[in-house]
Amino acid sequence: MIVLRTLLENNLSKNRSLAAEHGLSFLVETERLKILFDCSAGSAARENAGKMNVSLEDVDYVVLSHSHYDHAGGYPDMVRHGVCAPLITGPKFFEEKYAREGEKYTYLGCGFGSAFLEENGIEHLVCEGGETLDEGCHVVGGFRRFHEFEKIPSRFVRQTEAGMTADDFPDEVCLVLEREKGLVLVVGCSHPGVLNMIESVTERFARPVYAVFGGSHLVEADEARLEETMRRLGELGIALAGFNHCTGDVARSRFAQSVDGIVYSHLKAGDCIFLP
């Protein structure tokens, strides 16, 4: 059994005792592992976990999908409150991220660096392409770009040794869980493109993806991209989608119509999924 708990998302579920903020955090429990996937922006994910009667101090791994503040900014708070499991990120995680608007740059980074990990004795594992955590449980990055229309907005940039450059999100990773029905993906923002990520994982494991949960970054998709994404997800055989966070109202509305047989659930703060 896999249990996926939405510790935090932009919206509240029917549990009004919880908090919501612009961000994402999941707690994923398999038969043998407990994985904290993303930590949102502040302390709310940790506080929600307490209200949901789940412990975070005993997680086996923390996986940060990328270093934007709304996924990784809450990590230092987690550490200060007892989360000391190994941290898994993609490469170049600590290159500072910004949003560019004309001559103005807005800091979007995680707010901590490698020194914070060293000070707190945190083991840092960098996933260059794939990292197996346990039988049937993997972290995957290094996604191929199959679809040119899945473009990253030009405002996203990162500071490198060579200067400011367009951010192609080399640090983006996802969690892959192998089940009898196929593969389950847990994603953060899907900046490289949700189809690119699904098809990269399908190619790597030679197995289809049947369920995907997390942010799809379709909030800025035009009608043509949205239509093509919906069509292709149906062709890929996605049966269960729990897109949230950066998916956007228009895309969520389309998914809610069970387009091409996809059963959709908007996973809000406090919502859980139980998979055999």
N, C-alpha and C positions, 0 to 999 in steps of 0.2 A: 504494500500500500504506500502510495505517495500522498503526503498531505502538504498542500501549498497554502500558506496563510498570508494574506495581504496585511502586513503590519501598517503600511501607510501608502496612501495614494491621494491624488488631488481632491477626491470627493469622499463624503461620508456615506457609509451604508446605513442600515436601519439601527445600528448601534450608535446612538447619539452621545454616548459617554466618551467615544474616541475622538481623536483629533485628525484633521486633514490639513495637508499643505501641498504646495507644488513640489512633488517628489515621488519617489517610489522605494518601497522596501518589502521584500518577501522573506518569509521563513519557510524553507523547504526541508521536509523530513522524509527520508527514504527508510527502508527497513533497517539500515545500519548507520546512516549519517544524518546529521543535522547541520544545515547550511544556511547561513545568513546571506541573502543575495540582495545587495544594495542596502544603503542605510539612510536614504533620504537626506534632507538638508540640515536638520537639527536634532533636537531631543525627542520629538514627537513619536518617532517609530519605536524607540525604546520604551517610552511611557505607554504607548498603545499595547506593546507586548505584555507589559505587566497587567494591564486591564483585560487582556485576552488570556491570562493565566498561563503564559508560556515563558520559559526561562531562556535567556540569551547567553548567560555566562558559560553554558556547557556546549555551545555550538562547536562543531568539529572544524569548520572552515568559514571564513568570510570571503565572499566573491564580490568585487566591485566591477560592475559592467563597463564603466568608463569613469573619467575623473571629473565630470561636471558636478557642480555643487549639489544639485537636486538628487543625486544618486550616491555621492561619496562624502558630502559635507557633514553628515551626521556620524561618520565613523569615529572621529576622535571622542565624541561623547560616549559612544559605545565602549571604547577602550577604557575610558576613565571610570566606567561603571562595570568593569570586570570582564569584558570580552577580550580574550587574549589568544584566540585561535589563529592559526596561520592565515595570512592575507594573500589572496590570489588576485592579480590584476593582469592586464595586457601590457605589452611593451610601451615605453615612452609615457607611462601613466603620469609621471611628475612633470612633464612639459606643461607649462601653464596655458590654460585655455581662456579665450576671450570671445566676445561678440563684437564685431566691428560695425560701426555705423558712421560712414564718412571718415572723419579724422578722430572719432571717439572710439575707445575700446572699453568694454565692460568686462571685468573679471568674472569668469564663470567656473574657476577651478575648485578643487576639493578643499583648499584651505590648510593643507598640511603637506609635509615632505618626508623624505626618507629618514631624516633626523628624528622625527616623531616616532617612527617605528623602532629605531634603534634605542631611543630613550625608554621605550616601554617593552623592549625585549620581544617584539613581534617578528616572527618569521615571515619573510616576503617571498612569495613564489611568483615568477613572471611566466605567464602562459604565452609562449611564442606562437604556437599553432594549436596545441592540444595538451591537456593535462588530465590524466585519469586519477580521480579521487578514490574510487572504489569500483568494483565490478559493476558495470552498467551506469556509472555516474562520471561525467566528464565536464571539463571546462574547455571551450573551444573559441579560438580567435582566428585572425588571418583570413578574413572572408574574401572569396573571389567576387569580382563585380560582373555578374552575368547580365544585368539589365542597366543599360545606360540611362534610362529614364529615372532610375532611383538616385537622383542627384542630391548631394549634401548642400544645403544652403551656403552661399558664398560668405555670409556673415560670420560663420564659424571659423576661427583661426586659432593657431597655437604658437607659442613662443619657443623657438628652437635655437640651437647654437648658431645657426645660420641666419637667424632673425625670424620675423613673423611670417608664417606661411599658412596657406589654406589647410584646414584640419580635415584630413581623410580618416580620422579616428582609428589609428593603428592600435589604440588601447582597448577598443571595444571587444568584449568577450560575452559569451552566453553560457548557460548551463544546459547540458544535454543529458537526458535520462532515458535509458533504454528500457522499454516495456514490451510485453508480448504483442500489443497492438501496433507498435512502432515506436518512434522517438517522440519525446516530449521536450520542448524548448522553453526555457525561461530566459527572457530578454530584458534589457534595460530600456534603451531608447531606439535601438535598431538604426542608428545613424548610417551604417553602411548600406541600408536598405533591407527591409524585412524579408523580401524575396531572395535577395542575395545571400542573406544569412541562412534561410531555410534550405536553399538549394546547395550551398556550400556544405552544410551539415549532412544533407542527404547524400551528396557525392562522397564525402569522407567516410561515412559509415555504411554506405551501400544499403541503406534502409530508409523508408519514407518517414517523414514527420507527420504525425496525426494530430498533435496538440501543441499550441504555442500560447504563452502567457507573458504579459508585460507591455511595454511601450512600443508602438509601431512607427512613431513619428510620421503619421499620416495627417497630422493637424494642418500642415501646409500644402498638402497634395492638391493639385488642381483636379478637375473632373476627369481628364484623360488618364492621369496617373492612378487615380482612385479606381476607375473602371478597370484598368488593366491589372491592377493589384488584386482586385476582387476576382477577376476572371482567372488569373494565374493561381491564386490560392485554391480555387475550386479544382483546377487541373491537377494540382499537387496532392490533392486528397486530404487537405486539412479538414478535420471533422469537428474539432473543438478549439475555439479561440477565446482567450480571456484578455483581449487588448484593453489597455487603460492608459493612464498618465498622459502621454503626448500623442494620443491617437486622434483626439478632436471629436467634437460633437457630430459633425457631418459623417465621418467614417463610422463612428459608433452607431449612428442611426442606421446606416446601411448594413452593418454587421448584424444588428438586432433583427433585421428582416430575414435572417438565416439565408443569406445569399449563397447560391450554389451548394446548399446543404450544410453550410457551416453553422454549428450550434454556438451561439455567442453569449458570453456573460461579461458584463462590465464589472471587473473586480475592484471594488471600492474598499476603503479602509475597514478592516474587520471581516471581509468576505474570504471564504476558504473553498478550496477545491480538494476532493478526495478521489484519487485515481487508483484503480486496482493494478 
